[in-house]
Amino acid sequence: MNAVSALLDEKIINFYNAFLTGSRRLFFRPDGTPIHSGEFGSYREEIAKALVSQFVPERMAVDSGFVVTSSGGVSSQCDIIVYDRTLTPMIRNANRQRFFPVESVCAVGEVKSVLGLADAKKALKKLAAVKSLRDSLHDPAYVYCAKDGGTAEGFRPELDEKDQIVTFTICEKLDFNIQNSLSDFVGCYLEEHPKRPFCHRHNMVLSVSDGLLAYLHSSGRTYPFPSKLTDLEDEYDPARNVTKAILLKNRWIQPEEGSIEHIRHFCSMLHTALTVVSVLFPDLANYVQGTEDVSFVDIEQVRF
C-alpha cells in the first residue's frame, strides 16, 4: 500500500465508523429512540460532505443548497452540491441558504439513513429532477471541457455523459434486497410523468452497510455513468460513423462484512466523474433580469 492509498483509507475508515456507529451514539438513546432526528440527519450530511471533499478536484468545493436556472427553474433542497469554486457567485438569502447556477454545478448528492424501496425510488426521482435542469440551457459557453479531442462539439446532455450533472445517493442501509428488486428500483424513472430519459438517471447509489450500485463499462471495469457516447458504424452507410449513447448494464458491488472496498470504489469513481464533467459559464446577465426602465445615452469618446 502506497502513502496516498493509506491516507485515503484512513479517511474512508473514519467516515465508515462515524456514519454507521458514531452518529447513532451521539443522537440516539440506549433504547434506540432518537434524541433529535433533525440534528442526526444534519450531522450525517456533514460527515458525507467531509468524505466527498477529500475526492473533488482542487478547483471544486462542497456545500448544500439549491440549484437554479436563469429561466426560473429551482431544485428542492440538496444535501450535497459540488460546484466550481472559481466561477460560482456567493448568492445567499436571509437564512444563509445558498443558490447555485446550474452551469457551474458539477454534482449533487442526497444523504439518507435506512431506505425502503419506496423512499429509495423517491430519492432517485429527486436527483433526476435536478439533473434535468441542465436541459434548459441553450448553447452555453464551456469553461472546462474534457470531451474527446479536448474541444467542445456542442452541448448535448441528452447524449454525452460529460455534459450531465453527476448525481449520487449515500445512505446507511437499503431496507430491501437490491439484487431481487433492481428492475423495480431503477424502473422508477418510467413510473410517472414526466418519464425520465436515461440521461437523467443516477450515477451511483452507495449504501455504507450493503454495497455500491454503479454501471459496467464494455471494457469490464466499473463505471460511474449510466451511458457511454460511442462511435458506431452506420448501418445504412458503412463508410461513415454515427455517434450514439450506449446504455450500460447496472453493476452491484457487494463487499464482505466489515469491508470498505465498495466505498473505495465510490470515492475513486466520484473523482473520475468530476474530472471529466463539463463546467459551463454562469452568465449572471442571464440571471439578473432587466426591467428596461432606463434610457441609454451613447456618446463618442474624444481623442485628446
RODO-2510 file (C-alpha; in nm, 4 decimals, decimal comma):
residues 304
     n   res          X          Y          Z
     1     m     0,0000     0,0000     0,0000
     2     n     0,1404     0,3402    -0,1012
     3     a     0,1199     0,6558     0,1086
     4     v    -0,1755     0,8046    -0,0832
     5     s    -0,3747     0,4825    -0,0528
     6     a    -0,3019     0,4621     0,3205
     7     l    -0,4118     0,8230     0,3800
     8     l    -0,7307     0,7853     0,1785
     9     d    -0,8138     0,4581     0,3512
    10     e    -0,7817     0,6389     0,6823
    11     k    -1,0363     0,8994     0,5646
    12     i    -1,2732     0,6285     0,4411
    13     i    -1,2486     0,4243     0,7629
    14     n    -1,3177     0,7361     0,9709
    15     f    -1,6244     0,8066     0,7560
    16     y    -1,7427     0,4444     0,7810
    17     n    -1,7212     0,4405     1,1596
    18     a    -1,8671     0,7886     1,2114
    19     f    -2,1562     0,7369     0,9681
    20     l    -2,2612     0,3941     1,0939
    21     t    -2,1885     0,3995     1,4671
    22     g    -2,0569     0,7354     1,5876
    23     s    -2,3602     0,9297     1,4704
    24     r    -2,6006     0,6908     1,6447
    25     r    -2,4060     0,7056     1,9697
    26     l    -2,4383     1,0831     1,9675
    27     f    -2,8036     1,1187     1,8705
    28     f    -2,9766     0,8010     1,9943
    29     r    -3,0655     0,6843     2,3461
    30     p    -2,9575     0,3395     2,4689
    31     d    -3,3075     0,2057     2,3946
    32     g    -3,2702     0,3028     2,0265
    33     t    -3,5002     0,6064     2,0247
    34     p    -3,3674     0,9256     1,8624
    35     i    -3,2710     1,2254     2,0761
    36     h    -3,3059     1,4697     1,7867
    37     s    -3,3672     1,3229     1,4413
    38     g    -3,3083     1,6553     1,2634
    39     e    -2,9650     1,7044     1,4158
    40     f    -2,8845     1,3390     1,3474
    41     g    -2,9545     1,3922     0,9759
    42     s    -2,7552     1,7168     0,9645
    43     y    -2,4608     1,5515     1,1368
    44     r    -2,4562     1,2699     0,8837
    45     e    -2,4755     1,5198     0,5972
    46     e    -2,1634     1,6908     0,7321
    47     i    -1,9844     1,3556     0,7611
    48     a    -2,0731     1,2743     0,3996
    49     k    -1,9671     1,6185     0,2762
    50     a    -1,6333     1,5781     0,4536
    51     l    -1,5759     1,2483     0,2716
    52     v    -1,6730     1,3897    -0,0691
    53     s    -1,4473     1,6917    -0,0104
    54     q    -1,1446     1,4608     0,0013
    55     f    -1,2029     1,3422    -0,3545
    56     v    -1,3043     1,6519    -0,5512
    57     p    -1,0528     1,8373    -0,7701
    58     e    -0,8940     2,1433    -0,6114
    59     r    -1,0955     2,3832    -0,8282
    60     m    -1,4196     2,2495    -0,6784
    61     a    -1,5862     2,2918    -0,3402
    62     v    -1,8697     2,1214    -0,1497
    63     d    -2,1763     2,2808     0,0111
    64     s    -2,5543     2,2392     0,0333
    65     g    -2,8397     2,4480    -0,1012
    66     f    -3,0456     2,4876    -0,4183
    67     v    -2,9630     2,4613    -0,7892
    68     v    -3,1227     2,7316    -1,0061
    69     t    -3,1502     2,8231    -1,3737
    70     s    -3,1763     3,1645    -1,5366
    71     s    -3,5201     3,0703    -1,6706
    72     g    -3,6637     3,0367    -1,3189
    73     g    -3,6048     2,6682    -1,2509
    74     v    -3,5128     2,5781    -0,8941
    75     s    -3,4372     2,2428    -0,7334
    76     s    -3,5523     2,1204    -0,3956
    77     q    -3,3004     2,1412    -0,1100
    78     c    -2,9845     1,9435    -0,2000
    79     d    -2,7773     1,7866     0,0795
    80     i    -2,4510     1,7923    -0,1183
    81     i    -2,3621     2,0231    -0,4055
    82     v    -2,0201     2,0061    -0,5708
    83     y    -1,9501     2,3233    -0,7658
    84     d    -1,6650     2,5003    -0,9407
    85     r    -1,5384     2,7497    -0,6844
    86     t    -1,3649     2,9665    -0,9462
    87     l    -1,6927     3,0543    -1,1211
    88     t    -1,9789     3,0314    -0,8741
    89     p    -2,1026     3,3589    -0,7199
    90     m    -2,1873     3,3678    -0,3492
    91     i    -2,5671     3,4008    -0,3609
    92     r    -2,7419     3,3610    -0,0239
    93     n    -3,0788     3,4585     0,1153
    94     a    -3,1527     3,5997     0,4611
    95     n    -3,1481     3,2466     0,6066
    96     r    -2,7998     3,1889     0,4606
    97     q    -2,9299     2,9300     0,2147
    98     r    -2,7112     2,9179    -0,0971
    99     f    -2,8292     2,9180    -0,4572
   100     f    -2,6009     2,7734    -0,7258
   101     p    -2,6277     2,8474    -1,1002
   102     v    -2,6760     2,5148    -1,2777
   103     e    -2,3923     2,5906    -1,5211
   104     s    -2,1196     2,5630    -1,2553
   105     v    -2,2749     2,2770    -1,0561
   106     c    -2,0784     1,9562    -1,1125
   107     a    -2,2502     1,7058    -0,8839
   108     v    -2,5448     1,6715    -0,6464
   109     g    -2,5881     1,4127    -0,3718
   110     e    -2,8556     1,3034    -0,1256
   111     v    -2,7758     1,1697     0,2236
   112     k    -3,0202     0,9248     0,3800
   113     s    -3,0422     0,6786     0,6691
   114     v    -3,2300     0,3500     0,6163
   115     l    -3,4060     0,3477     0,2791
   116     g    -3,7028     0,1311     0,1953
   117     l    -3,7794     0,0711    -0,1704
   118     a    -4,0402     0,3499    -0,1952
   119     d    -3,8126     0,6102    -0,0342
   120     a    -3,5160     0,4951    -0,2415
   121     k    -3,7182     0,5494    -0,5593
   122     k    -3,8210     0,8930    -0,4345
   123     a    -3,4555     0,9862    -0,3819
   124     l    -3,3674     0,8814    -0,7395
   125     k    -3,6561     1,0837    -0,8821
   126     k    -3,5460     1,3909    -0,6872
   127     l    -3,1941     1,3627    -0,8272
   128     a    -3,3334     1,3123    -1,1785
   129     a    -3,5244     1,6398    -1,1465
   130     v    -3,2016     1,8183    -1,0525
   131     k    -3,0159     1,6591    -1,3421
   132     s    -3,2875     1,7737    -1,5842
   133     l    -3,2162     2,1406    -1,5048
   134     r    -2,9248     2,1382    -1,7493
   135     d    -3,1686     2,0528    -2,0285
   136     s    -3,2927     2,4133    -2,0223
   137     l    -2,9534     2,5520    -2,1288
   138     h    -2,9089     2,6623    -2,4885
   139     d    -2,5623     2,6786    -2,6432
   140     p    -2,3772     2,7580    -2,3165
   141     a    -2,0120     2,8582    -2,3099
   142     y    -1,7655     2,5963    -2,1835
   143     v    -1,5115     2,6904    -1,9191
   144     y    -1,3856     2,3355    -1,8712
   145     c    -1,4319     2,0567    -2,1258
   146     a    -1,2793     1,7082    -2,1252
   147     k    -1,4534     1,5731    -2,4327
   148     d    -1,2648     1,3662    -2,6888
   149     g    -1,0141     1,5831    -2,8725
   150     g    -1,0180     1,8431    -2,5957
   151     t    -1,2770     2,0630    -2,7623
   152     a    -1,6490     2,1018    -2,7139
   153     e    -1,8548     1,9658    -3,0032
   154     g    -2,1799     2,1198    -2,8918
   155     f    -2,3661     2,0923    -2,5646
   156     r    -2,5550     1,7587    -2,5677
   157     p    -2,6585     1,6460    -2,2180
   158     e    -2,9179     1,4155    -2,3751
   159     l    -2,6330     1,2105    -2,5290
   160     d    -2,2961     1,2986    -2,3795
   161     e    -2,2431     1,1861    -2,0205
   162     k    -1,9765     1,4529    -1,9742
   163     d    -2,2354     1,7292    -2,0189
   164     q    -2,4547     1,5940    -1,7363
   165     i    -2,4521     1,6746    -1,3663
   166     v    -2,3215     1,3801    -1,1611
   167     t    -2,5789     1,2546    -0,9074
   168     f    -2,5440     1,0107    -0,6189
   169     t    -2,7110     0,8882    -0,3007
   170     i    -2,5311     0,7948     0,0217
   171     c    -2,7350     0,6008     0,2763
   172     e    -2,6762     0,3856     0,5820
   173     k    -2,8656     0,0841     0,4569
   174     l    -3,1071    -0,0340     0,1884
   175     d    -3,4048    -0,1976     0,3554
   176     f    -3,4714    -0,4229     0,0576
   177     n    -3,2786    -0,6778    -0,1464
   178     i    -3,1225    -0,4697    -0,4238
   179     q    -3,0464    -0,7711    -0,6455
   180     n    -3,4027    -0,9008    -0,6321
   181     s    -3,5602    -0,5555    -0,6662
   182     l    -3,3194    -0,3908    -0,9094
   183     s    -3,5612    -0,3763    -1,2034
   184     d    -3,8311    -0,2239    -0,9852
   185     f    -3,5835     0,0179    -0,8259
   186     v    -3,4336     0,1628    -1,1445
   187     g    -3,7710     0,1395    -1,3167
   188     c    -3,8844     0,4348    -1,1062
   189     y    -3,7825     0,6701    -1,3897
   190     l    -4,0719     0,5409    -1,6008
   191     e    -4,3396     0,5224    -1,3327
   192     e    -4,4878     0,8704    -1,3691
   193     h    -4,4861     1,1777    -1,5892
   194     p    -4,2554     1,3174    -1,6908
   195     k    -4,0969     0,9837    -1,7756
   196     r    -3,7273     1,0380    -1,7330
   197     p    -3,4833     0,9693    -2,0189
   198     f    -3,1670     0,7728    -1,9489
   199     c    -2,9624     1,0937    -1,9280
   200     h    -3,1414     1,1838    -1,6015
   201     r    -3,0525     0,8597    -1,4258
   202     h    -2,8362     0,8423    -1,1156
   203     n    -2,4637     0,7832    -1,1342
   204     m    -2,4125     0,5921    -0,8100
   205     v    -2,6005     0,4689    -0,5051
   206     l    -2,3785     0,3990    -0,2039
   207     s    -2,5195     0,2009     0,0874
   208     v    -2,2496     0,2131     0,3538
   209     s    -2,3717    -0,1136     0,5063
   210     d    -2,4621    -0,3026     0,1885
   211     g    -2,2664    -0,2052    -0,1225
   212     l    -2,2486     0,0204    -0,4262
   213     l    -2,4721     0,0411    -0,7330
   214     a    -2,2911     0,1736    -1,0396
   215     y    -2,2502     0,0581    -1,4029
   216     l    -2,0465    -0,1870    -1,6096
   217     h    -1,8268    -0,0451    -1,8865
   218     s    -1,7825    -0,2521    -2,2029
   219     s    -1,4174    -0,2974    -2,1060
   220     g    -1,5257    -0,4851    -1,7944
   221     r    -1,4465    -0,2134    -1,5413
   222     t    -1,6870    -0,0407    -1,3049
   223     y    -1,8075     0,2892    -1,4498
   224     p    -1,9780     0,5914    -1,2894
   225     f    -2,2043     0,6880    -1,5830
   226     p    -2,5268     0,5184    -1,6995
   227     s    -2,4309     0,5550    -2,0669
   228     k    -2,1254     0,5979    -2,2883
   229     l    -2,1101     0,8125    -2,6002
   230     t    -1,9760     0,5787    -2,8680
   231     d    -1,8920     0,5950    -3,2374
   232     l    -2,0690     0,3172    -3,4277
   233     e    -2,0727     0,2110    -3,7898
   234     d    -2,3757     0,3492    -3,9736
   235     e    -2,5925     0,0520    -4,0712
   236     y    -2,7007     0,2327    -4,3892
   237     d    -2,3555     0,3655    -4,4840
   238     p    -2,0629     0,1540    -4,3536
   239     a    -1,8184     0,4205    -4,4732
   240     r    -1,9307     0,6638    -4,2039
   241     n    -1,9782     0,6503    -3,8285
   242     v    -2,2670     0,7691    -3,6163
   243     t    -2,2410     0,8721    -3,2526
   244     k    -2,4840     0,7158    -3,0090
   245     a    -2,5222     0,6914    -2,6328
   246     i    -2,4954     0,3241    -2,5405
   247     l    -2,6808     0,2251    -2,2227
   248     l    -2,4641     0,0278    -1,9816
   249     k    -2,5523    -0,2599    -1,7521
   250     n    -2,6050    -0,1938    -1,3829
   251     r    -2,3322    -0,3318    -1,1564
   252     w    -2,3843    -0,4076    -0,7879
   253     i    -2,0661    -0,4229    -0,5781
   254     q    -2,1269    -0,6181    -0,2580
   255     p    -1,8460    -0,6130    -0,0009
   256     e    -1,7631    -0,8763     0,2550
   257     e    -1,8766    -0,7969     0,6082
   258     g    -1,6773    -0,5066     0,7542
   259     s    -1,5081    -0,4276     0,4213
   260     i    -1,4787    -0,0712     0,2874
   261     e    -1,3979    -0,1790    -0,0688
   262     h    -1,7315    -0,0509    -0,2030
   263     i    -1,6616     0,2925    -0,0512
   264     r    -1,3175     0,2920    -0,2141
   265     h    -1,4883     0,2299    -0,5488
   266     f    -1,7358     0,5098    -0,4826
   267     c    -1,4636     0,7628    -0,3975
   268     s    -1,2469     0,6642    -0,6923
   269     m    -1,5324     0,6835    -0,9424
   270     l    -1,6631     1,0093    -0,7990
   271     h    -1,3217     1,1641    -0,8592
   272     t    -1,3119     1,0194    -1,2117
   273     a    -1,6564     1,1575    -1,2936
   274     l    -1,5800     1,5033    -1,1549
   275     t    -1,2586     1,5336    -1,3563
   276     v    -1,4463     1,4900    -1,6847
   277     v    -1,7802     1,6644    -1,6213
   278     s    -1,8216     1,9826    -1,8248
   279     v    -1,8216     2,3150    -1,6412
   280     l    -2,0167     2,5938    -1,8081
   281     f    -2,0028     2,9699    -1,7710
   282     p    -2,2797     3,1061    -1,5430
   283     d    -2,3511     3,4357    -1,7174
   284     l    -2,5112     3,6475    -1,4452
   285     a    -2,6546     3,8783    -1,7114
   286     n    -2,8998     3,5954    -1,7805
   287     y    -2,9912     3,5682    -1,4120
   288     v    -3,0302     3,9398    -1,3403
   289     q    -3,3394     4,0189    -1,5414
   290     g    -3,3536     4,3731    -1,6808
   291     t    -3,6734     4,5727    -1,6474
   292     e    -3,5885     4,8216    -1,9227
   293     d    -3,6927     5,1155    -1,7015
   294     v    -3,3833     5,3090    -1,8111
   295     s    -3,2769     5,5056    -2,1150
   296     f    -2,9382     5,4721    -2,2807
   297     v    -2,7269     5,7672    -2,3924
   298     d    -2,4240     5,6772    -2,6071
   299     i    -2,1534     5,9416    -2,6535
   300     e    -1,8444     5,9102    -2,8718
   301     q    -1,5090     5,9410    -2,6956
   302     v    -1,2926     6,2335    -2,7907
   303     r    -0,9225     6,1652    -2,8501
   304     f    -0,7096     6,4355    -2,6816
***
